[in-house]
């Protein structure tokens, strides 16, 4: 009888907190401040937020929470409490408030773990195709989600493009001058859309070890400033990066 009353009391105490959590909003990784929701087919990717076990989409409310039982012994009475298992790592779901920005062009493949998600093509792109225009950009400070667009200016992409991972053998470029993302090789449906981060970034906010396994993989990615001249020649860079490289004697 004592145990039953205490179980009911524990549930009564937990219920208000569960009600608050079911109405909570999961922050959008594209706008969250610190690294890139971008950054791993090869890198840390810009994002990953643990997802509530009781949601199945953007608007799903509390349906069937998972419970975890544990016991506390007080004197000679065994008291059983019940707590909500609020986060379930066995199921990966998109953030509850995520709305695809370019559903006809690409999608985010959300994965468990930090920076493990990726951007996948939902149609075939040929080499030279414009994958998307850079629109809806907002200026901001240098951070893991930002893209450098000039010597000292950075922007936020504010779209699913923030989930483009780094690769030392990228499938696309971010062309700042023409404000587009362009395929540099054929990208079949379901394939990752990646770009070479130092092509836009001079000195990155958050360096990382690359795992792209490309033959010309640079290993640690810190920004164009740290790529030796003999290696930099193998990569494409935006004009603002080329200007800085010339000043530092990193290109011919």
KEVEX-664525 format. One line per 5 residues: their letters; for each residue x, y, z of N, C-alpha, C. Coordinates in nm, 4 decimals. Example, Ala and Ser with C-alpha at 12.3 -4.5 7.8 and 13.67 -1.06 7.14 Angstrom:
! KEVEX-664525
as = 1.3190:-0.5690:0.7800:1.2300:-0.4500:0.7800:1.3200:-0.3300:0.7800 | 1.2850:-0.2250:0.7080:1.3670:-0.1060:0.7140:1.2900:0.0030:0.7870
This chain:
! KEVEX-664525
xxxxx = 0.0839:-0.1212:0.0000:0.0000:0.0000:0.0000:0.0873:0.1261:0.0000 | 0.1933:0.1241:0.0809:0.2840:0.2382:0.0872:0.3499:0.2598:-0.0471 | 0.3916:0.1471:-0.1085:0.4583:0.1553:-0.2389:0.3653:0.2124:-0.3436 | 0.2380:0.1664:-0.3459:0.1411:0.2156:-0.4438:0.1197:0.3655:-0.4289 | 0.1068:0.4137:-0.3040:0.0863:0.5563:-0.2819:0.2064:0.6377:-0.3284
xxxxx = 0.3261:0.5870:-0.3015:0.4457:0.6598:-0.3406:0.4629:0.6618:-0.4915 | 0.4242:0.5508:-0.5578:0.4298:0.5480:-0.7043:0.3377:0.6531:-0.7633 | 0.2163:0.6621:-0.7075:0.1212:0.7616:-0.7562:0.1726:0.9019:-0.7304 | 0.2380:0.9236:-0.6147:0.2930:1.0552:-0.5830:0.4045:1.0921:-0.6787 | 0.4894:0.9940:-0.7116:0.5996:1.0203:-0.8049:0.5457:1.0588:-0.9415
xxxxx = 0.4438:0.9862:-0.9877:0.3837:1.0179:-1.1182:0.3183:1.1544:-1.1166 | 0.2557:1.1879:-1.0050:0.1904:1.3192:-0.9947:0.2923:1.4307:-1.0023 | 0.4109:1.4091:-0.9444:0.5156:1.5100:-0.9491:0.5754:1.5224:-1.0876 | 0.5830:1.4089:-1.1581:0.6438:1.4103:-1.2917:0.5503:1.4616:-1.3995 | 0.4221:1.4473:-1.3807:0.3260:1.4833:-1.4848:0.3363:1.6274:-1.5319
xxxxx = 0.3458:1.7269:-1.4410:0.3575:1.8660:-1.4888:0.4813:1.8876:-1.5733 | 0.5946:1.8253:-1.5348:0.7176:1.8418:-1.6123:0.7026:1.7789:-1.7504 | 0.6388:1.6625:-1.7582:0.6173:1.5973:-1.8873:0.5296:1.6831:-1.9761 | 0.4289:1.7488:-1.9161:0.3397:1.8343:-1.9941:0.4159:1.9534:-2.0518 | 0.5124:2.0077:-1.9730:0.5940:2.1184:-2.0239:0.6795:2.0723:-2.1402
xxxxx = 0.7395:1.9524:-2.1257:0.8321:1.9041:-2.2280:0.7623:1.8691:-2.3587 | 0.6383:1.8237:-2.3507:0.5727:1.7853:-2.4749:0.5396:1.9067:-2.5601 | 0.5404:2.0258:-2.4984:0.5144:2.1476:-2.5751:0.6431:2.2236:-2.6055 | 0.7564:2.1660:-2.5642:0.8836:2.2352:-2.5878:0.9187:2.2306:-2.7346 | 0.9940:2.3283:-2.7791:1.0377:2.3335:-2.9180:1.1835:2.2938:-2.9263
xxxxx = 1.2153:2.1966:-3.0131:1.3543:2.1585:-3.0354:1.4180:2.2645:-3.1223 | 1.5325:2.3225:-3.0826:1.5921:2.4313:-3.1602:1.6338:2.3870:-3.2987 | 1.6220:2.4764:-3.3959:1.6640:2.4475:-3.5324:1.8148:2.4469:-3.5405 | 1.8769:2.3350:-3.5883:2.0216:2.3290:-3.5927:2.0816:2.4340:-3.6834 | 2.0101:2.4758:-3.7858:2.0655:2.5741:-3.8782:2.0852:2.7088:-3.8121
xxxxx = 2.0100:2.7356:-3.7070:2.0192:2.8655:-3.6427:2.0837:2.8584:-3.5048 | 2.1131:2.7370:-3.4613:2.1676:2.7196:-3.3278:2.3123:2.7639:-3.3243 | 2.3532:2.8336:-3.2202:2.4917:2.8770:-3.2127:2.5762:2.7692:-3.1495 | 2.6793:2.7543:-3.1895:2.7714:2.6489:-3.1536:2.7292:2.5539:-3.0493 | 2.9742:2.2868:-3.3720:3.0113:2.3275:-3.4689:2.9212:2.2790:-3.5422
xxxxx = 3.0109:2.3466:-3.7410:2.9007:2.3455:-3.8317:2.8187:2.2359:-3.8092 | 2.5501:2.3071:-3.7561:2.4862:2.1900:-3.8048:2.5636:2.1522:-3.9243 | 2.6581:2.2252:-4.0022:2.7334:2.1634:-4.1063:2.8439:2.0816:-4.0434 | 2.8997:2.0101:-4.1067:3.0266:1.9457:-4.0786:3.0076:1.8054:-4.0273 | 2.9667:1.5412:-4.1043:3.0781:1.4592:-4.1393:3.0383:1.3590:-4.2376
xxxxx = 3.0348:1.3729:-4.3575:3.0653:1.2516:-4.4255:3.2086:1.2339:-4.3926 | 3.2661:1.3429:-4.3551:3.4076:1.3420:-4.3246:3.4399:1.4225:-4.2021 | 3.3457:1.4886:-4.1468:3.3784:1.5853:-4.0441:3.2741:1.5835:-3.9377 | 3.2952:1.6654:-3.8321:3.1805:1.6932:-3.7505:3.0805:1.7613:-3.8409 | 2.9523:1.7400:-3.8578:2.8534:1.8041:-3.9455:2.7905:1.9218:-3.8725
xxxxx = 2.7182:2.0179:-3.9285:2.6660:2.1298:-3.8510:2.5628:2.0788:-3.7556 | 2.5463:2.0011:-3.6482:2.4274:1.9683:-3.5698:2.4018:1.8497:-3.4835 | 2.3564:1.7721:-3.4075:2.2545:1.6732:-3.3972:2.1950:1.6870:-3.2606 | 2.0655:1.6954:-3.2577:1.9960:1.7143:-3.1311:1.9302:1.5837:-3.0895 | 1.9370:1.5450:-2.9636:1.8658:1.4259:-2.9192:1.7169:1.4475:-2.9359
xxxxx = 1.6471:1.3433:-2.9770:1.5054:1.3589:-3.0056:1.4179:1.2936:-2.8988 | 1.3090:1.3600:-2.8592:1.2186:1.3024:-2.7595:1.1606:1.1708:-2.8072 | 1.1596:1.0690:-2.7208:1.1079:0.9388:-2.7590:0.9592:0.9442:-2.7874 | 0.8905:1.0460:-2.7391:0.7456:1.0499:-2.7546:0.7010:1.1349:-2.8731 | 0.7921:1.1690:-2.9637:0.7504:1.2421:-3.0827:0.7770:1.1592:-3.2062
xxxxx = 0.6920:1.1749:-3.3067:0.7113:1.1047:-3.4329:0.7172:1.2036:-3.5477 | 0.7211:1.3311:-3.5203:0.7260:1.4313:-3.6250:0.7221:1.5690:-3.5651 | 0.6972:1.6708:-3.6514:0.7066:1.8076:-3.6062:0.5972:1.8468:-3.5097 | 0.4802:1.7825:-3.5164:0.3685:1.8289:-3.4345:0.3136:1.7217:-3.3409 | 0.3825:1.6070:-3.3313:0.3308:1.4985:-3.2473:0.3448:1.5331:-3.0995
xxxxx = 0.2411:1.5114:-3.0218:0.2468:1.5393:-2.8783:0.2699:1.4106:-2.8007 | 0.2663:1.4206:-2.6693:0.2928:1.3062:-2.5828:0.1898:1.1966:-2.6070 | 0.2391:1.0762:-2.6447:0.1472:0.9661:-2.6723:0.1756:0.8491:-2.5794 | 0.2984:0.7969:-2.5870:0.3287:0.6797:-2.5052:0.4718:0.6888:-2.4553 | 0.4956:0.7646:-2.3496:0.6320:0.7804:-2.2985:0.6907:0.6489:-2.2509
xxxxx = 0.8209:0.6368:-2.2639:0.8910:0.5193:-2.2144:0.9231:0.5417:-2.0674 | 0.9063:0.4376:-1.9891:0.9309:0.4518:-1.8468:1.0537:0.3725:-1.8045 | 1.1230:0.4243:-1.7074:1.2370:0.3541:-1.6482:1.2111:0.3421:-1.4995 | 1.2175:0.2200:-1.4491:1.1933:0.1976:-1.3067:1.3254:0.1854:-1.2322 | 1.3329:0.2423:-1.1172:1.4477:0.2224:-1.0315:1.4003:0.2248:-0.8869
xxxxx = 1.4768:0.1648:-0.7989:1.4334:0.1471:-0.6602:1.5262:0.2183:-0.5641 | 1.4713:0.2706:-0.4588:1.5463:0.3334:-0.3504:1.5016:0.2695:-0.2198 | 1.5966:0.2227:-0.1452:1.5634:0.1582:-0.0186:1.5690:0.2590:0.0942 | 1.4585:0.2800:0.1627:1.4513:0.3696:0.2776:1.4092:0.2863:0.3977 | 1.4981:0.2812:0.4984:1.4760:0.1955:0.6153:1.4543:0.0537:0.5648
xxxxx = 1.3393:-0.0074:0.5972:1.3129:-0.1443:0.5544:1.2104:-0.1491:0.4425 | 1.1696:-0.0328:0.3939:1.0656:-0.0286:0.2908:1.1282:-0.0048:0.1537 | 1.0972:-0.0902:0.0559:1.1469:-0.0745:-0.0796:1.0489:0.0144:-0.1560 | 1.0964:0.1345:-0.1961:1.0103:0.2300:-0.2627:1.0414:0.2329:-0.4111 | 0.9422:0.2199:-0.4946:0.9609:0.2193:-0.6389:0.9167:0.3519:-0.6976
xxxxx = 1.0058:0.4136:-0.7725:0.9733:0.5373:-0.8412:0.9756:0.5131:-0.9920 | 0.9042:0.5951:-1.0617:0.8985:0.5836:-1.2072:0.9408:0.7158:-1.2667 | 1.0293:0.7129:-1.3636:1.0712:0.8366:-1.4296:1.0533:0.8231:-1.5789 | 1.0326:0.9350:-1.6435:1.0192:0.9357:-1.7879:1.1544:0.9207:-1.8545 | 1.1624:0.8288:-1.9501:1.2809:0.8210:-2.0352:1.2538:0.9164:-2.1515
xxxxx = 1.2989:1.0402:-2.1363:1.2587:1.1457:-2.2296:1.3276:1.1384:-2.3642 | 1.4449:1.0776:-2.3692:1.5164:1.0737:-2.4945:1.5535:0.9301:-2.5298 | 1.5229:0.8926:-2.6516:1.5430:0.7557:-2.6962:1.6478:0.7552:-2.8066 | 1.7674:0.7073:-2.7761:1.8744:0.7123:-2.8751:1.8634:0.6031:-2.9797 | 1.7687:0.5111:-2.9669:1.7595:0.4026:-3.0636:1.6859:0.4439:-3.1898
xxxxx = 1.6186:0.5578:-3.1875:1.5430:0.6038:-3.3037:1.5878:0.7439:-3.3414 | 1.6227:0.7614:-3.4695:1.6649:0.8921:-3.5160:1.5501:0.9596:-3.5884 | 1.5162:1.0802:-3.5483:1.4082:1.1547:-3.6115:1.4529:1.2966:-3.6356 | 1.3916:1.3599:-3.7334:1.4212:1.5004:-3.7585:1.3745:1.5838:-3.6406 | 1.4406:1.6974:-3.6157:1.3905:1.7877:-3.5114:1.2431:1.8163:-3.5353
xxxxx = 1.1679:1.8253:-3.4269:1.0226:1.8351:-3.4369:0.9772:1.9543:-3.5193 | 1.0550:2.0635:-3.5187:1.0133:2.1825:-3.5915:1.0840:2.1976:-3.7256 | 1.1501:2.0902:-3.7725:1.2234:2.0989:-3.8986:1.1286:2.0932:-4.0178 | 1.1450:2.1875:-4.1099:1.0718:2.1889:-4.2359:1.1752:2.1925:-4.3473 | 1.1693:2.0977:-4.4386:1.2671:2.0904:-4.5474:1.2654:2.2193:-4.6282
xxxxx = 1.3845:2.2732:-4.6565:1.3929:2.4005:-4.7287:1.3866:2.3833:-4.8802 | 1.4354:2.2688:-4.9312:1.4399:2.2442:-5.0762:1.3990:2.0981:-5.1024 | 1.2752:2.0612:-5.0701:1.2366:1.9193:-5.0767:1.2466:1.8561:-5.2147 | 1.2450:1.9360:-5.3201:1.2549:1.8808:-5.4557:1.3996:1.8649:-5.5021 | 1.4943:1.9118:-5.4213:1.6346:1.9104:-5.4619:1.7206:1.8213:-5.3727
xxxxx = 1.7025:1.8333:-5.2424:1.7824:1.7545:-5.1496:1.7094:1.7410:-5.0172 | 1.7585:1.6505:-4.9340:1.6984:1.6265:-4.8029:1.8088:1.6000:-4.7019 | 1.7749:1.6184:-4.5756:1.8702:1.5902:-4.4682:1.8492:1.4474:-4.4205 | 1.9556:1.3726:-4.4177:1.9535:1.2381:-4.3603:2.0010:1.2502:-4.2159 | 1.9058:1.2629:-4.1235:1.9395:1.2811:-3.9825:1.9926:1.1510:-3.9236
xxxxx = 2.1032:1.1622:-3.8519:2.1682:1.0457:-3.7927:2.1965:1.0698:-3.6458 | 2.2033:0.9597:-3.5694:2.2404:0.9694:-3.4283:2.3841:1.0171:-3.4151 | 2.4137:1.0822:-3.3081:2.5496:1.1244:-3.2796:2.5747:1.2675:-3.3214 | 2.6802:1.3244:-3.2671:2.7134:1.4625:-3.2976:2.7684:1.4749:-3.4392 | 2.7107:1.5635:-3.5163:2.7610:1.5979:-3.6488:2.7670:1.4786:-3.7428
xxxxx = 2.6667:1.3928:-3.7374:2.6655:1.2722:-3.8202:2.5644:1.2802:-3.9337 | 2.4798:1.3796:-3.9358:2.3797:1.3912:-4.0410:2.4442:1.4373:-4.1712 | 2.3701:1.4269:-4.2808:2.4252:1.4610:-4.4109:2.3157:1.5097:-4.5041 | 2.3571:1.5801:-4.6090:2.2644:1.6303:-4.7084:2.2708:1.5394:-4.8306 | 2.1547:1.4855:-4.8717:2.1492:1.3916:-4.9831:2.0665:1.4489:-5.0978
xxxxx = 2.1102:1.4242:-5.2194:2.0355:1.4665:-5.3381:1.9094:1.3824:-5.3513 | 1.7987:1.4445:-5.3887:1.6752:1.3698:-5.4149:1.6456:1.3655:-5.5645 | 1.7396:1.4110:-5.6458:1.7328:1.4017:-5.7909:1.8754:1.3920:-5.8428 | 1.8901:1.3543:-5.9678:2.0227:1.3477:-6.0272:2.0701:1.4874:-6.0655 | 2.1953:1.5169:-6.0349:2.2581:1.6408:-6.0797:2.3769:1.6045:-6.1686
xxxxx = 2.3908:1.6749:-6.2793:2.5049:1.6572:-6.3668:2.6142:1.7556:-6.3295 | 2.7372:1.7224:-6.3644:2.8482:1.8123:-6.3392:2.8204:1.9487:-6.4008 | 2.8329:2.0539:-6.3241:2.8059:2.1891:-6.3716:2.6667:2.2398:-6.3389 | 2.5764:2.1508:-6.2973:2.4404:2.1933:-6.2624:2.4412:2.2812:-6.1368 | 2.3521:2.3800:-6.1357:2.3289:2.4569:-6.0137:2.2371:2.3739:-5.9241
xxxxx = 2.2847:2.3398:-5.8085:2.2063:2.2604:-5.7140:2.1051:2.3497:-5.6428 | 2.1484:2.4676:-5.6035:2.0594:2.5626:-5.5355:2.1230:2.7009:-5.5376 | 2.0380:2.8025:-5.5341:2.0857:2.9397:-5.5200:2.1011:2.9708:-5.3717 | 2.1941:3.0587:-5.3404:2.2125:3.1021:-5.2015:2.1204:3.2205:-5.1769 | 2.0103:3.1930:-5.1103:1.9074:3.2942:-5.0842:1.8717:3.2933:-4.9361
xxxxx = 1.8135:3.4036:-4.8898:1.7714:3.4116:-4.7507:1.8876:3.4153:-4.6532 | 2.0023:3.4616:-4.6987:2.1211:3.4666:-4.6141:2.1123:3.5821:-4.5143 | 2.1723:3.5634:-4.3989:2.1788:3.6716:-4.3005:2.3216:3.6846:-4.2493 | 2.3705:3.8071:-4.2304:2.5063:3.8253:-4.1782:2.5158:3.7821:-4.0326 | 2.6342:3.7442:-3.9923:2.6532:3.7034:-3.8542:2.7999:3.6856:-3.8224
xxxxx = 2.8325:3.6517:-3.6989:2.9720:3.6315:-3.6597:3.0257:3.4996:-3.7130 | 3.1569:3.4844:-3.7114:3.2175:3.3571:-3.7490:3.1836:3.2533:-3.6437 | 3.1307:3.1418:-3.6869:3.1027:3.0307:-3.5979:3.0898:2.9044:-3.6814 | 3.0615:2.7920:-3.6186:3.0658:2.6649:-3.6896:2.9597:2.6522:-3.7986 | 2.8498:2.7224:-3.7894:2.7457:2.7135:-3.8921:2.7614:2.8178:-4.0018
xxxxx = 2.8506:2.9129:-3.9844:2.8594:3.0241:-4.0795:2.9429:2.9885:-4.2020 | 2.9272:3.0693:-4.3073:3.0070:3.0578:-4.4287:3.0731:3.1931:-4.4519 | 3.2038:3.1913:-4.4756:3.2761:3.3154:-4.5006:3.2531:3.3597:-4.6447 | 3.2162:3.4861:-4.6636:3.1836:3.5351:-4.7971:3.2757:3.6478:-4.8438 | 3.3634:3.6952:-4.7576:3.4611:3.7975:-4.7947:3.5758:3.7892:-4.6958
xxxxx = 3.6668:3.8833:-4.7048:3.7824:3.8825:-4.6161:3.7432:3.8749:-4.4682 | 3.6411:3.9465:-4.4292:3.6045:3.9515:-4.2873:3.4546:3.9444:-4.2625 | 3.3788:3.8881:-4.3574:3.2331:3.8785:-4.3422:3.1876:3.7329:-4.3480 | 3.0860:3.7040:-4.2672:3.0288:3.5691:-4.2630:2.8770:3.5784:-4.2691 | 2.8164:3.4716:-4.3207:2.6697:3.4663:-4.3288:2.6209:3.3324:-4.2739
xxxxx = 2.4921:3.3298:-4.2417:2.4246:3.2049:-4.2090:2.3406:3.1641:-4.3295 | 2.3425:3.0357:-4.3621:2.2708:2.9858:-4.4799:2.1199:2.9812:-4.4589 | 2.0766:2.9551:-4.3374:1.9330:2.9530:-4.3037:1.8536:2.8574:-4.3915 | 1.9117:2.7434:-4.4229:1.8430:2.6415:-4.5024:1.9093:2.5067:-4.4778 | 1.8575:2.4032:-4.5429:1.9165:2.2705:-4.5263:2.0574:2.2613:-4.5832
xxxxx = 2.0998:2.3617:-4.6575:2.2381:2.3635:-4.7070:2.3384:2.3630:-4.5926 | 2.2938:2.4010:-4.4743:2.3815:2.4013:-4.3579:2.4290:2.2601:-4.3238 | 2.3603:2.1584:-4.3769:2.3973:2.0201:-4.3503:2.4957:1.9628:-4.4526 | 2.5447:2.0449:-4.5431:2.6494:1.9966:-4.6334:2.7742:1.9666:-4.5531 | 2.8219:1.8466:-4.5656:2.9432:1.8081:-4.4955:3.0672:1.8437:-4.5765
xxxxx = 3.1789:1.8425:-4.5088:3.3073:1.8653:-4.5751:3.3567:1.7376:-4.6419 | 3.4266:1.7525:-4.7528:3.5024:1.6434:-4.8121:3.6222:1.7034:-4.8837 | 3.7337:1.6314:-4.8793:3.8520:1.6748:-4.9543:3.8402:1.6353:-5.1012 | 3.7385:1.5574:-5.1336:3.7031:1.5265:-5.2726:3.5543:1.5575:-5.2873 | 3.5185:1.6855:-5.2861:3.3775:1.7266:-5.2774:3.2989:1.6990:-5.4052
xxxxx = 3.1674:1.6913:-5.3875:3.0786:1.6752:-5.5034:3.0243:1.8089:-5.5520 | 3.0483:1.9158:-5.4742:2.9932:2.0471:-5.5096:3.0866:2.1579:-5.4606 | 3.0611:2.2775:-5.5096:3.1300:2.3971:-5.4590:3.0241:2.4976:-5.4144 | 3.0627:2.5787:-5.3182:2.9801:2.6934:-5.2793:3.0435:2.8147:-5.3458 | 2.9794:2.8614:-5.4523:3.0318:2.9707:-5.5342:2.9781:3.1032:-5.4789
xxxxx = 3.0616:3.1723:-5.4025:3.0182:3.2954:-5.3361:2.9907:3.4068:-5.4381 | 3.0754:3.4206:-5.5376:3.0600:3.5280:-5.6367:2.9251:3.5204:-5.7066 | 2.8844:3.3996:-5.7463:2.7592:3.3814:-5.8195:2.6435:3.3386:-5.7306 | 2.6702:3.3247:-5.6012:2.5671:3.2919:-5.5023:2.4910:3.1634:-5.5380 | 2.5668:3.0589:-5.5682:2.5048:2.9293:-5.5992:2.5872:2.8163:-5.5390
xxxxx = 2.5228:2.7016:-5.5235:2.5925:2.5761:-5.4960:2.5893:2.4981:-5.6267 | 2.7065:2.4581:-5.6754:2.7172:2.3967:-5.8082:2.7836:2.2592:-5.7982 | 2.7315:2.1640:-5.8741:2.7902:2.0301:-5.8778:2.9214:2.0321:-5.9544 | 3.0236:1.9676:-5.8997:3.1520:1.9590:-5.9690:3.1762:1.8178:-6.0218 | 3.0794:1.7325:-6.0011:3.0784:1.5987:-6.0605:2.9337:1.5528:-6.0632
xxxxx = 2.9058:1.4466:-6.1367:2.7694:1.3935:-6.1380:2.7326:1.3466:-5.9973 | 2.6121:1.3852:-5.9531:2.5642:1.3456:-5.8203:2.4335:1.2684:-5.8384 | 2.4369:1.1370:-5.8287:2.3140:1.0571:-5.8439:2.2190:1.0779:-5.7262 | 2.0927:1.0486:-5.7485:1.9936:1.0549:-5.6411:2.0394:0.9705:-5.5219 | 2.0274:1.0266:-5.4036:2.0654:0.9554:-5.2820:2.2101:0.9727:-5.2412
xxxxx = 2.2884:1.0446:-5.3234:2.4306:1.0640:-5.2927:2.4512:1.1913:-5.2099 | 2.5552:1.1950:-5.1279:2.5819:1.3133:-5.0452:2.6236:1.4342:-5.1286 | 2.5803:1.5498:-5.0852:2.6253:1.6771:-5.1423:2.7257:1.7344:-5.0433 | 2.8504:1.7435:-5.0853:2.9567:1.7890:-4.9962:3.0343:1.9024:-5.0618 | 3.1059:1.9802:-4.9789:3.1972:2.0785:-5.0352:3.3222:2.0893:-4.9492
xxxxx = 3.4237:2.1504:-5.0042:3.5541:2.1637:-4.9393:3.5505:2.2888:-4.8531 | 3.5423:2.2735:-4.7227:3.5217:2.3883:-4.6342:3.6258:2.4993:-4.6504 | 3.7543:2.4669:-4.6663:3.8514:2.5757:-4.6831:3.8301:2.6577:-4.8108 | 3.7438:2.6125:-4.8999:3.7161:2.6919:-5.0205:3.6422:2.8203:-4.9861 | 3.5816:2.8247:-4.8685:3.5166:2.9476:-4.8212:3.5789:2.9994:-4.6914
xxxxx = 3.6444:2.9128:-4.6151:3.6893:2.9479:-4.4794:3.8407:2.9668:-4.4730 | 3.8843:3.0820:-4.4261:4.0257:3.1118:-4.4120:4.0831:3.0552:-4.2821 | 4.0174:3.0801:-4.1727:4.0642:3.0352:-4.0417:3.9401:2.9921:-3.9642 | 3.9138:2.8645:-3.9592:3.7850:2.8135:-3.9137:3.7625:2.8287:-3.7646 | 3.6367:2.8484:-3.7294:3.5973:2.8632:-3.5899:3.6203:2.7348:-3.5124
xxxxx = 3.5981:2.6213:-3.5780:3.6153:2.4934:-3.5103:3.6848:2.3935:-3.6030 | 3.8155:2.3782:-3.5934:3.8869:2.2780:-3.6738:3.8417:2.1374:-3.6373 | 3.8691:2.0428:-3.7256:3.8292:1.9047:-3.7001:3.9166:1.8113:-3.7820 | 3.9175:1.6845:-3.7452:3.9897:1.5827:-3.8197:3.8979:1.5248:-3.9264 | 3.9416:1.5305:-4.0509:3.8606:1.4830:-4.1627:3.8654:1.3313:-4.1727
xxxxx = 3.7511:1.2718:-4.2052:3.7411:1.1268:-4.2220:3.6873:1.0902:-4.3602 | 3.7143:1.1750:-4.4592:3.6560:1.1518:-4.5910:3.7232:1.0369:-4.6660 | 3.8451:1.0002:-4.6256:3.9184:0.8872:-4.6851:3.9525:0.9084:-4.8327 | 3.9477:1.0319:-4.8775:3.9900:1.0604:-5.0152:4.1415:1.0440:-5.0252 | 4.1898:1.0142:-5.1459:4.3344:0.9962:-5.1651:4.4109:1.1226:-5.1264
xxxxx = 4.3505:1.2382:-5.1523:4.4176:1.3641:-5.1211:4.3659:1.4281:-4.9917 | 4.3123:1.3462:-4.9016:4.2584:1.3984:-4.7753:4.3666:1.4737:-4.6990 | 4.3307:1.5903:-4.6478:4.4263:1.6752:-4.5769:4.4422:1.6390:-4.4295 | 4.3550:1.5541:-4.3782:4.3615:1.5207:-4.2355:4.2916:1.6262:-4.1532 | 4.3664:1.7071:-4.0806:4.3045:1.8122:-3.9996:4.2604:1.9274:-4.0895
xxxxx = 4.1365:1.9713:-4.0719:4.0805:2.0821:-4.1499:4.0706:2.2035:-4.0580 | 4.1486:2.3076:-4.0903:4.1521:2.4284:-4.0075:4.1175:2.5535:-4.0862 | 4.1159:2.5420:-4.2180:4.0928:2.6581:-4.3019:4.2040:2.6703:-4.4046 | 4.1784:2.7505:-4.5093:4.2746:2.7644:-4.6182:4.4088:2.8191:-4.5721 | 4.4082:2.8954:-4.4664:4.5305:2.9561:-4.4159:4.6378:2.8534:-4.3804
xxxxx = 4.5953:2.7316:-4.3496:4.6874:2.6305:-4.3006:4.7204:2.5231:-4.4050 | 4.6806:2.5463:-4.5294:4.7099:2.4496:-4.6353:4.8362:2.4936:-4.7095 | 4.9402:2.4131:-4.7087:5.0652:2.4506:-4.7770:5.0438:2.4724:-4.9271 | 5.1283:2.5548:-4.9843:5.1168:2.5902:-5.1256:5.1111:2.4665:-5.2159 | 5.1972:2.3689:-5.1898:5.2036:2.2510:-5.2775:5.0751:2.1682:-5.2738
xxxxx = 5.0022:2.1769:-5.1639:4.8748:2.1046:-5.1546:4.7569:2.1896:-5.1989 | 4.7645:2.3190:-5.1762:4.6531:2.4089:-5.2105:4.6235:2.4091:-5.3604 | 4.7254:2.3827:-5.4420:4.7084:2.3857:-5.5868:4.6072:2.2827:-5.6370 | 4.5783:2.1826:-5.5569:4.4876:2.0756:-5.5989:4.3406:2.1096:-5.5758 | 4.3137:2.2249:-5.5136:4.1765:2.2565:-5.4738:4.1273:2.3876:-5.5359
xxxxx = 3.9943:2.3984:-5.5448:3.9289:2.5205:-5.5913:3.8952:2.6070:-5.4702 | 3.9193:2.7391:-5.4829:3.8891:2.8322:-5.3750:3.8105:2.9515:-5.4287 | 3.7323:3.0118:-5.3422:3.6626:3.1356:-5.3770:3.7613:3.2514:-5.3837 | 3.7178:3.3592:-5.4500:3.8070:3.4724:-5.4755:3.8609:3.5353:-5.3472 | 3.7775:3.5475:-5.2441:3.8261:3.6102:-5.1207:3.9332:3.5258:-5.0534
xxxxx = 3.9264:3.3937:-5.0702:4.0289:3.3060:-5.0153:4.1564:3.3147:-5.0997 | 4.1416:3.3192:-5.2312:4.2592:3.3322:-5.3191:4.3350:3.4606:-5.2895 | 4.2624:3.5682:-5.2622:4.3270:3.6951:-5.2300:4.4105:3.6836:-5.1029 | 4.3541:3.6203:-5.0022:4.4271:3.6018:-4.8773:4.5461:3.5071:-4.8952 | 4.5286:3.4048:-4.9793:4.6397:3.3130:-5.0061:4.7560:3.3852:-5.0737
xxxxx = 4.7256:3.4736:-5.1679:4.8323:3.5484:-5.2357:4.9082:3.6373:-5.1370 | 4.8349:3.6971:-5.0464:4.8998:3.7834:-4.9471:4.9942:3.7049:-4.8568 | 4.9598:3.5787:-4.8313:5.0406:3.4955:-4.7435:5.1420:3.4116:-4.8205 | 5.1461:3.4281:-4.9541:5.2402:3.3511:-5.0353:5.2061:3.2038:-5.0444 | 5.0763:3.1711:-5.0355:5.0324:3.0311:-5.0370:4.9910:2.9835:-5.1760
xx = 4.9953:3.0726:-5.2749:4.9692:3.0352:-5.4139:5.0720:3.1066:-5.5007 | 5.0892:3.0547:-5.6192:5.1856:3.1170:-5.7124:5.1272:3.2434:-5.7734
